[in-house]
Amino acid sequence: MQELTINSKLPAIGTSIFAVMSKMANDYNAINLSQGFPDFNCSDELIQLVNDFMKKGFNQYAPMPGTIELRKQISENVKKDYGSSYNFDSEITVTAGATQALFTAFSTIITAGDEVIIFEPAYDSYLPAIKINGGIPVTIQLNKNDFSVPWDEVRKSITNKTKCIVFNSPHNPTGSILKEDDIKELQKIVNGTDILIISDEVYEHIIFEDEMHLSFTRDPELAKRSFVISSFGKTFHTTGWKMGYCCAPEELTKEFRKIHQFVVFAVNTPIQLAIATFMKDVSNIKKLNKFYQDKRDSFASLIKDSRFSLKSCSGTYFQLLDYSKISDKHDLEFSKYLTKEIGVATIPLSPFFSKGSEEKLIRICFAKKDEILKQAADKLCQI
């Protein structure tokens, strides 16, 4: 029998580094600080709400854009948090997680030959989504010292083919955040152009030292050209529920939904209704900053006497560790060593770059139980 031939749309793409390192963690019984998910449960109240809506019979298809209850609550929260008005009916879409929202946004606007600017290190779903839609990724490295945006490089990279610029703040994997000066620079660059923006804001509620999250919804000029994407999984410790949303002006949302309806049509009905109810108590969101800042600071204290150096972390639940005083190994090899020999699984930074990286940096996730962080820190301090 003749073998079937498939012309791969992503010939250079392999298995995600997150899946690779999580499998290694399981294989070697290592503490898993690699993949970005909490190891503690979500609110009992939220679970009960989901169960209640299931028992009440809300188990069939939701409306394609999302339940009215959840879209209304998102609209209210965005108004409270950022002073921005999004019409729940025509400008908010509930999605099967933020990654689906990102893929749908890329698919909505990118055609063959369009250039899309992304900043590296970058979350690993951006490049494949751009390429599978025929786009041309234009990669710019964030400044090495503080992972800030090199705006001179951005200006040089703009061409008449630039369709979109992708932002992620708070930033995975570095924990950096955009500042007011960044917003001003971007306003200057896109003013008078047709450049669109995809803003990945899934960690919007995990930001430290009383810093303000500068959502792209806040600025009318940027909002009118932006898909702003967020995640309930990150906010409510429910990554396995795959529930996110996209806010965008009506003309962008209209095109977004054309694709969304044929990707998933609609997402989990009882979970949407439960989240809508749970969000009404703002304390369920506002307490996140302190909760994760305490975990960040606790882990930093636990490894202060180790040979690792910590990079600044202003948001997310990730921390970069510099191991240059420990080893000359490539970060992937060092991560494998930590998993096999030390018993702690981490994520190397090089897969977040399209051409790899020689930086001696690894990423850990501190969204873990305190006793797990203590066990991991003890092991890391032995090196």
C-alpha positions in Angstrom: 0.0 0.0 0.0 1.3 3.4 -1.0 2.1 5.7 1.9 0.0 8.8 2.2 1.8 12.1 1.8 0.8 15.2 3.7 2.3 18.6 2.9 2.7 20.0 6.3 1.6 23.6 6.9 4.0 23.7 9.9 6.9 21.6 8.8 9.3 23.1 11.3 7.0 22.9 14.3 7.4 20.0 16.8 5.9 19.2 20.1 5.5 22.1 22.5 8.3 22.5 25.0 5.6 22.6 27.7 4.4 19.1 26.8 8.0 17.9 26.6 9.1 19.1 30.0 5.8 18.1 31.7 6.3 14.5 30.3 9.9 14.5 31.6 8.6 15.7 35.0 6.3 12.7 35.1 8.9 10.2 33.7 11.5 11.2 36.4 9.0 12.0 39.2 10.3 15.6 39.3 8.6 18.5 40.9 6.8 20.2 37.9 7.5 24.0 37.9 7.5 23.9 34.1 4.1 24.1 32.6 2.1 27.2 33.6 -0.8 25.9 35.6 -1.7 26.0 39.4 -1.4 22.8 41.3 -4.2 23.9 43.7 -7.9 23.9 43.1 -10.2 26.7 42.2 -12.8 28.1 44.5 -15.3 25.7 46.0 -18.0 28.3 45.4 -17.2 28.4 41.7 -17.3 24.6 41.5 -20.7 24.7 43.2 -22.0 27.3 40.9 -21.1 25.2 37.8 -22.7 22.2 39.4 -25.9 24.2 40.2 -26.2 25.4 36.6 -25.7 21.9 35.4 -28.5 20.6 37.7 -30.8 23.4 36.5 -30.5 22.1 33.0 -28.1 24.6 31.4 -26.3 21.9 29.4 -27.0 22.6 25.8 -25.4 25.0 23.3 -24.7 28.5 24.5 -25.2 31.4 22.0 -22.4 31.5 19.5 -20.8 34.7 21.0 -21.2 33.5 24.6 -24.0 33.7 27.1 -25.6 37.1 27.5 -25.0 36.9 31.3 -21.2 36.5 30.9 -20.8 39.0 28.1 -22.7 41.6 30.2 -20.5 40.9 33.2 -17.3 41.2 31.1 -18.5 44.5 29.8 -19.3 45.8 33.3 -15.9 44.6 34.6 -13.9 46.2 31.8 -15.8 49.4 32.4 -15.0 49.3 36.1 -11.3 48.3 35.7 -10.3 50.4 32.6 -13.1 53.0 32.1 -13.9 51.5 28.6 -17.3 50.7 27.1 -17.7 47.5 25.1 -21.1 46.6 23.8 -21.8 43.1 25.2 -23.9 42.2 22.1 -21.5 43.3 19.3 -18.0 43.7 20.8 -17.4 40.8 23.2 -17.0 37.1 22.3 -16.4 34.3 24.7 -13.9 31.7 23.5 -12.5 28.3 24.3 -9.5 29.7 26.1 -7.2 32.6 25.1 -5.2 30.4 22.7 -8.3 29.9 20.6 -9.1 33.6 20.7 -5.5 34.4 19.6 -5.7 31.9 16.7 -9.1 33.2 15.6 -7.8 36.8 15.8 -4.8 36.0 13.7 -7.0 34.1 11.2 -9.4 37.0 11.0 -6.9 39.6 9.8 -3.8 37.9 8.3 -3.6 37.0 4.6 -0.7 35.7 2.5 2.3 38.1 2.7 1.1 40.2 5.6 3.9 41.0 8.1 3.2 40.6 11.8 5.6 42.1 14.4 6.1 39.9 17.5 8.5 40.4 20.4 10.8 37.6 21.6 10.9 35.8 23.8 7.3 35.1 22.8 4.5 32.7 23.8 4.8 29.7 21.5 1.3 29.9 19.8 2.0 33.2 18.0 4.4 32.0 15.3 2.4 29.0 14.2 -0.8 31.0 14.0 0.8 33.6 11.9 2.5 31.1 9.5 -0.6 28.9 9.1 -2.4 31.9 7.8 0.3 32.8 5.3 1.7 35.7 7.3 5.3 36.6 7.7 6.5 36.9 11.3 8.9 39.9 11.9 10.6 39.1 15.2 12.1 41.8 17.5 14.0 40.9 20.6 13.1 42.6 23.8 15.9 44.5 25.6 18.1 41.9 27.4 18.4 43.7 30.7 14.7 44.5 31.5 12.8 42.9 28.6 11.4 46.3 27.6 10.3 47.1 24.0 13.1 48.5 21.8 11.0 51.1 20.0 13.7 52.2 17.6 13.7 48.6 16.3 9.9 48.7 16.0 10.0 51.8 13.8 12.7 50.3 11.6 10.6 47.1 11.1 7.4 48.9 10.0 6.8 48.5 6.2 3.8 48.9 3.9 3.1 45.2 4.5 2.9 45.5 8.3 -0.6 44.2 9.2 -0.4 43.7 12.9 1.8 44.1 16.1 1.4 41.6 18.9 1.7 42.6 22.5 1.7 40.5 25.7 1.6 42.3 29.0 2.1 41.1 31.7 4.6 39.1 29.7 5.1 35.4 29.5 7.8 34.3 30.1 9.6 37.3 31.5 7.1 38.9 33.8 7.7 42.4 32.4 4.9 44.9 31.9 4.2 47.8 29.5 4.6 51.3 30.9 2.9 54.6 30.0 5.9 55.6 27.8 5.4 52.4 25.8 1.7 53.3 25.2 2.8 56.8 24.0 5.4 55.3 21.7 2.9 52.9 20.2 0.3 55.7 19.7 2.9 57.6 17.6 3.8 54.6 15.5 0.3 53.5 14.6 -1.2 57.0 14.2 -2.4 57.4 10.6 -1.8 53.8 9.7 -4.0 50.7 9.2 -1.9 48.6 11.6 -3.9 46.4 13.9 -3.0 45.1 17.3 -3.5 41.8 19.1 -3.1 42.3 22.8 -2.6 39.2 24.9 -3.7 40.2 28.4 -4.3 36.9 30.0 -2.3 37.8 33.1 -4.1 41.2 33.5 -5.1 40.5 37.1 -1.6 39.2 38.2 0.5 42.3 38.5 2.7 43.4 41.4 3.9 46.4 43.5 0.7 48.2 42.9 1.5 48.7 39.3 -1.4 49.4 36.9 -2.2 47.1 34.1 -2.2 49.2 31.0 -4.9 47.4 29.0 -5.3 48.4 25.4 -9.0 48.9 26.2 -8.0 52.0 28.1 -6.9 54.1 25.2 -9.6 54.9 22.6 -7.2 55.3 19.7 -5.5 51.9 20.4 -8.7 50.2 21.3 -10.3 50.9 18.0 -7.7 48.8 16.2 -7.2 46.1 18.9 -8.3 42.6 19.7 -7.9 42.4 23.5 -7.8 38.9 24.7 -8.0 37.5 28.3 -8.4 34.3 30.2 -10.6 33.1 33.0 -8.3 30.1 33.4 -5.5 32.3 34.6 -7.8 34.5 36.8 -9.7 31.7 38.5 -7.1 28.9 38.6 -9.1 26.9 36.0 -6.8 26.4 33.0 -8.4 23.1 32.2 -11.8 24.7 31.6 -10.4 26.6 28.6 -12.5 29.7 28.9 -11.4 33.1 27.6 -12.8 36.1 25.7 -12.0 38.7 23.2 -13.0 42.4 23.3 -12.8 44.3 20.0 -14.7 47.0 18.1 -17.8 45.9 16.3 -16.3 45.8 12.8 -13.4 43.6 14.0 -15.7 41.4 16.2 -18.0 40.8 13.2 -15.1 39.3 11.2 -13.8 37.5 14.3 -17.1 35.8 14.9 -17.3 34.6 11.3 -14.3 32.4 12.0 -15.0 31.7 15.7 -18.4 30.0 14.8 -16.6 27.5 12.6 -13.8 26.7 15.0 -15.9 25.9 18.2 -19.3 27.6 17.5 -19.9 28.0 21.3 -18.2 27.1 24.6 -19.3 25.4 27.8 -22.6 26.8 28.9 -22.8 26.0 32.7 -19.2 27.3 33.2 -20.0 30.6 31.4 -23.0 31.1 33.7 -21.1 30.2 36.8 -18.3 32.6 36.0 -20.7 35.4 35.3 -22.2 34.9 38.8 -18.7 34.5 40.4 -17.4 37.7 38.8 -20.0 39.8 40.5 -18.0 39.7 43.7 -15.0 41.7 42.7 -12.9 40.4 45.6 -12.7 37.1 43.7 -10.4 39.0 41.2 -8.8 41.8 43.2 -7.2 39.4 45.7 -5.1 37.8 43.0 -2.3 40.4 43.0 -1.4 39.9 46.6 -1.9 36.1 46.4 0.7 35.7 43.7 3.0 38.4 44.8 3.3 36.6 48.2 4.1 33.4 46.3 6.7 35.2 44.1 8.4 36.8 47.2 8.3 33.5 49.2 10.0 31.6 46.4 12.6 34.4 46.0 13.3 34.2 49.7 13.6 30.4 49.7 16.3 30.4 47.0 18.1 33.6 48.0 21.1 31.6 49.1 21.3 29.5 45.9 23.6 30.2 43.0 20.7 31.3 40.8 20.0 35.0 40.1 16.4 36.2 39.8 15.3 38.5 37.0 12.8 41.2 37.9 9.2 40.0 37.8 6.4 42.6 37.7 3.5 40.2 36.8 2.3 36.7 35.8 3.1 33.7 37.8 6.4 33.0 36.2 9.9 33.8 37.4 13.1 33.7 35.3 16.2 32.3 36.9 19.7 33.1 35.6 22.0 30.0 36.0 25.1 31.5 34.4 27.1 31.1 37.7 26.2 27.5 37.7 26.7 26.0 34.3 27.7 26.6 30.7 25.1 24.1 29.4 22.6 25.2 26.8 19.3 26.0 28.6 17.5 22.9 27.2 20.3 20.7 28.4 20.4 22.4 31.7 16.6 22.0 32.1 16.9 18.3 31.3 19.7 18.0 33.9 17.6 19.7 36.6 14.7 17.4 35.8 16.7 14.1 35.8 19.3 14.8 38.4 17.9 17.4 40.7 14.2 16.6 40.5 12.8 19.9 39.4 11.3 20.5 36.0 11.6 23.9 34.5 11.2 25.5 31.0 14.2 26.7 29.0 13.9 30.1 27.5 15.3 29.3 24.0 12.1 27.8 22.6 10.5 31.2 23.1 12.8 32.5 20.3 12.3 31.7 16.6 16.1 31.2 16.2 16.9 29.9 19.7 18.9 31.7 22.4 22.2 31.3 24.2 21.0 33.1 27.3 21.4 31.1 30.5 17.8 31.5 31.6 15.1 29.1 32.7 11.5 29.8 33.6 9.7 28.5 36.7 6.0 28.7 37.5 5.3 29.7 41.1 1.6 29.0 41.0 2.1 26.0 43.2 1.3 25.0 46.8 3.7 26.5 49.3 5.0 23.1 50.4 5.8 22.3 46.7 7.7 25.5 46.3 9.6 24.8 49.5 10.6 21.3 48.3 11.7 22.7 44.9 13.7 25.5 46.4 15.5 23.0 48.7 16.5 21.0 45.7 17.7 24.0 43.8 19.7 25.3 46.7 21.7 22.1 46.7 23.3 22.8 43.4 
